[in-house]
Amino acid sequence: MTESDLIELLWSPWTLALLALLLERWLPWPEQWHPLAIFRLFANYLQTKVNPPHYAGGQQRLAGWLALVLLLVLTLIPTAIVVYAAELSQLVGALVLLVCLRQRPYLQVLNSVRRLAQKNQKRAARALLSRITERDCDQLSRHGLAKTALELRAMSVLQHRFVPLLSWLLGGPILCLALRLITELYHLWPVSHSRYRHFGLATRALYAVSVSAITLMPLALIELAAALKGQRPRQPLTPSSAWLRPDAWWLEALSRLHNVSLGGPIKIQQRRLSRQRFAGRPAEQVWQRTVTVLMRWQTLNHFLLLAGLLLSYIYRF
């Protein structure tokens, strides 16, 4: 291997993505100074200004589209200028990926919820879980805590790992950042919440046609694994406003693959939203085991990136 080959290998997207994954896991980055936390604060401030409660439904929908476009323009255009005008644009693009891979504080909350629930400190576990989800958590049993925490972790594997990595490899740092911002707004302005019932429709629609499209790739992989394991046949999905169909497919495939109960009705603002149940072992009985296997799906990203790096070296000419 010549020196130019080594430099090309070190600056390849596969190597930079692996480096970003390692830094996200080990680099101490206070949550209050993270760009995504600052973005959420600004988005919430903007929402309070442009979405007053007295607006009619049509006005709220228009305000939602305008706020979404404004936030994306104010974030993506300066980022694109910095990335593509920089002398080391690949390195700056890797920093964008590092920002989009932010997951550690989210998993720390879920780990704390599991420890508190196992100590039968359900009140503290409910209060902690309510910080990262719009669902009503104040009446959750240990089974409800386990199921909710596992669902949030499963969606984190999809939204905080597979989607940023695949979008960064397919479309570069700007696409990666755009999809992560859309995901953040999708959770910040959920249409199941009365205040965002109309205002959040724009973000939900954009999430459905962009982020959900990327999720079809890992979904095909996990469907293949579930089919090969062959524990039970695939369950047809019934429509529900509480989730988008690709998200429901993802949870159903995980439930079938690891034989754990997921899904079921949820409450938001004391309003019951129907969702399909996916049968399996009670979530609280296999909580730790399911957490372990879900985290193994994240390590698959490392193997895929290493395989891509190896293939790019073999076929570099």
GIPELIN-V828659 format. One line per field, one symbol per residue. ss: DSSP state (h for helix, s for strand, l for the rest). A space follows every 10 residues. Layout:
ss: ???
//
This chain:
ss: llhhhhhhhh llhhhhhhhh hhhhhhllll hhhlhhhhhh hhhhhhhhhh llllllhhhh hhhhhhhhhh hhhhhhhhhh hhhhhlllhh hhhhhhhhhh lllhhhhhhh hhhhhhhhll lhhhhhhhhl llllllllll lhhhhhhhhh hhhhhhhhhh hhhhhhhhhh hlhhhhhhhh hhhhhhhhll lllhhhllll hhhhhhhhhl hhhhhhhhhh hhhhhhhhhl llllllllll llllhhhhhh hhhhhhhhls lssllsssll ssslllssll slhhhlhhhh hhhhhhhhhh hhhhhhhhhh hhhhlll
//
